[in-house]
């Protein structure tokens, strides 16, 4: 199949392209660097011509509330319209577990808007909601550092390896559409502060991680299990220990 991967040069997209290519598919990475700008629409119709499947794993370059909403609404509108015109048979999008449970987060509100546009597009689709990637631990710690201490909420998380996310996205793109939501997560549940503390300690980072009920995550309070996948989610095999042991 010809499978176009929007965001195909990023953390997830590059791995999806590689996996699909190894299984004999014509996987086409698309990004602004290749002349495809989903926000302006430049190159979108051209790259989707003849495509069987569209995979969207792109992300906003800015996480400011208005910027991220504008990115996902403009990009998804352009992609769904072009996909319908091209006769694309399957739209696969990567989203986030808990998007509709944390409305105070501008980023997650934008992902809700993205999902709604896909659902209402009339296209056959699969939306994969993943938990936080292990690879984000360092950036989360840095964004939460105040006076040398990392202040994080104590809410639940069930992080996942990016390689496992890419594997699921690739398999989904190459098989029958889900026709709804598929949730995936890692094999173990942590608290947000506990997860980041473990990673920093293993890396020899001496910053103290503080469990702070006032600390926010992407603009929202996190006190419960909003970022933990629901029962029935497909849990993936790579543990945090295995990921860290691999030198990450």
KOLDO-864311 format. One record per residue (C-alpha): residue number from 1; x negated, y negated, z. Coordinates in steps of 0.5 Angstrom, whole numbers, plus 2048, in hexadecimal, padded with zeros to 3 digits. Each point is the difference from the previous one (the first is absolute). Layout:
BEGIN
 pos  px  py  pz
 NUM   X   Y   Z
...
//
This chain:
BEGIN
 pos  px  py  pz
   1 800 800 800
   2 7FE 7F9 7FF
   3 800 7FD 807
   4 7FF 7F8 801
   5 7FD 7FF 807
   6 801 7F8 802
   7 7FB 7FF 805
   8 7FC 805 7FD
   9 7F9 7FE 802
  10 801 7FF 807
  11 7FF 804 806
  12 806 805 7FF
  13 801 7FF 7F8
  14 7F9 802 7FE
  15 801 806 804
  16 807 801 7FD
  17 7FD 7FF 7F9
  18 7FA 805 801
  19 805 805 803
  20 805 800 7FA
  21 7FA 800 7FB
  22 7FD 806 803
  23 807 803 7FF
  24 800 7FF 7F9
  25 805 7FA 800
  26 7FE 7F9 7FC
  27 7FF 7FC 806
  28 800 7F8 7FE
  29 7FD 7FC 806
  30 803 7F9 7FF
  31 7FE 7F9 804
  32 7FF 7F9 7FF
  33 7F9 802 7FE
  34 803 804 7FA
  35 804 7FB 7FE
  36 807 802 803
  37 803 7FB 805
  38 806 802 803
  39 802 7F9 803
  40 7FF 7FC 7FA
  41 802 806 7FB
  42 7FA 800 7FC
  43 7FF 807 7FD
  44 805 803 804
  45 804 802 7FA
  46 7FA 802 7FB
  47 7FD 805 806
  48 807 803 801
  49 801 802 7F9
  50 801 807 7FF
  51 7FF 802 807
  52 804 805 804
  53 7FE 7FE 807
  54 7FF 7FA 803
  55 7FC 800 807
  56 800 7F9 804
  57 7FB 800 805
  58 7FE 7F9 800
  59 7FF 7FB 805
  60 801 7F9 801
  61 7F9 7FC 800
  62 803 7FB 806
  63 804 803 806
  64 803 7F9 802
  65 808 801 800
  66 802 7FC 7FA
  67 7FA 802 7FC
  68 801 808 801
  69 808 7FF 7FF
  70 7FF 7FC 7FA
  71 7FB 806 7FD
  72 804 806 802
  73 806 7FD 7FD
  74 7FD 7FD 7FA
  75 7FC 806 7FE
  76 805 805 802
  77 805 7FC 7FB
  78 7FC 800 7FA
  79 7FE 807 801
  80 807 803 801
  81 802 7FC 7FA
  82 7FA 802 7FC
  83 801 807 802
  84 807 800 7FE
  85 7FE 7FD 7F9
  86 7FB 806 7FF
  87 804 805 802
  88 7FC 802 806
  89 803 807 803
  90 7FD 7FF 807
  91 7FE 7FA 804
  92 7FC 802 806
  93 7FE 7FB 806
  94 7FC 800 806
  95 803 7FC 806
  96 800 800 808
  97 803 804 805
  98 804 7FC 804
  99 801 7FA 7FB
 100 807 7FF 802
 101 7FF 801 808
 102 7FC 7FA 800
 103 803 7FA 7FD
 104 7FC 7FB 804
 105 7FA 802 7FB
 106 800 7FC 7FA
 107 7FC 805 7FD
 108 805 806 801
 109 806 7FB 7FE
 110 7FC 800 7F9
 111 800 807 800
 112 807 801 802
 113 801 7FB 7FA
 114 7FC 804 7FB
 115 804 807 802
 116 806 7FD 7FF
 117 7FE 7FD 7F9
 118 7FE 807 7FE
 119 806 804 803
 120 805 7FB 7FC
 121 7FC 800 7FA
 122 804 806 7FD
 123 7F9 804 7FF
 124 7FF 807 802
 125 7FB 7FE 806
 126 7FC 803 806
 127 7FE 7FB 806
 128 7FA 803 804
 129 800 7FD 807
 130 7F9 801 803
 131 7FE 7FF 807
 132 7FA 7FB 801
 133 7F9 803 7FD
 134 7FA 802 804
 135 7FC 7FB 7FC
 136 804 7FA 802
 137 7FD 801 807
 138 7FA 7FB 800
 139 805 7FB 7FD
 140 805 800 805
 141 7FB 800 805
 142 7FD 7FA 7FD
 143 806 7FC 7FF
 144 802 802 808
 145 7F9 7FD 803
 146 801 7FA 805
 147 7FA 7FE 803
 148 7FC 807 7FF
 149 806 804 802
 150 805 804 7FC
 151 807 7FE 802
 152 805 806 7FD
 153 807 802 802
 154 801 807 803
 155 806 802 7FB
 156 7FF 807 7FC
 157 7FC 801 7FA
 158 7FF 806 7FC
 159 7FA 7FE 7FB
 160 7FF 804 7FA
 161 7F9 801 7FB
 162 801 7FC 7FA
 163 7FE 806 7FC
 164 806 804 803
 165 804 7FA 7FE
 166 7FD 800 7F9
 167 801 808 7FF
 168 808 7FF 802
 169 801 7FA 7FB
 170 7FC 804 7FB
 171 804 806 801
 172 807 7FC 800
 173 7FE 7FD 7F9
 174 7FF 806 7FD
 175 806 804 802
 176 808 7FF 801
 177 802 7F9 803
 178 802 800 807
 179 806 7FB 7FF
 180 7FF 7FD 806
 181 7FB 7FF 806
 182 7FA 805 802
 183 7FD 7FE 806
 184 7F9 803 802
 185 7FB 7FF 805
 186 7FA 803 804
 187 800 806 804
 188 7FF 7FC 807
 189 804 7FB 803
 190 7FC 7FA 804
 191 801 7FA 803
 192 7FE 7FA 7FC
 193 7FB 7FE 805
 194 7FE 807 801
 195 7FE 801 7F9
 196 7FC 7FA 7FF
 197 7FC 801 807
 198 7FE 807 7FD
 199 7FE 7FE 7FA
 200 7FC 7FA 803
 201 7FD 805 805
 202 7FE 805 7FB
 203 7FC 7FA 7FC
 204 7FC 7FE 805
 205 804 7F9 800
 206 800 7FD 807
 207 806 7FC 800
 208 805 801 805
 209 807 802 7FE
 210 806 7FD 804
 211 807 803 801
 212 804 7F9 7FF
 213 807 800 800
 214 800 7F9 7FD
 215 7FC 802 7FA
 216 803 801 7F9
 217 7FF 804 7FA
 218 801 7FD 7FA
 219 804 7FA 803
 220 805 805 804
 221 800 803 807
 222 7FF 808 800
 223 802 803 807
 224 803 806 7FD
 225 7FF 805 7FB
 226 802 7FC 7FA
 227 7FA 802 7FC
 228 801 807 801
 229 803 805 7FB
 230 807 803 801
 231 801 807 801
 232 800 803 7F9
 233 7FA 7FC 7FE
 234 7FA 804 7FC
 235 7FA 800 805
 236 7F9 800 7FC
 237 7FA 804 803
 238 7FB 7FC 801
 239 7FF 7FE 807
 240 7FC 7FA 803
 241 7FB 804 803
 242 7FF 803 7F9
 243 800 7F9 7FD
 244 7FB 7FD 804
 245 7FB 807 800
 246 800 7FE 7F9
 247 7FC 7FA 801
 248 806 7FB 7FF
//
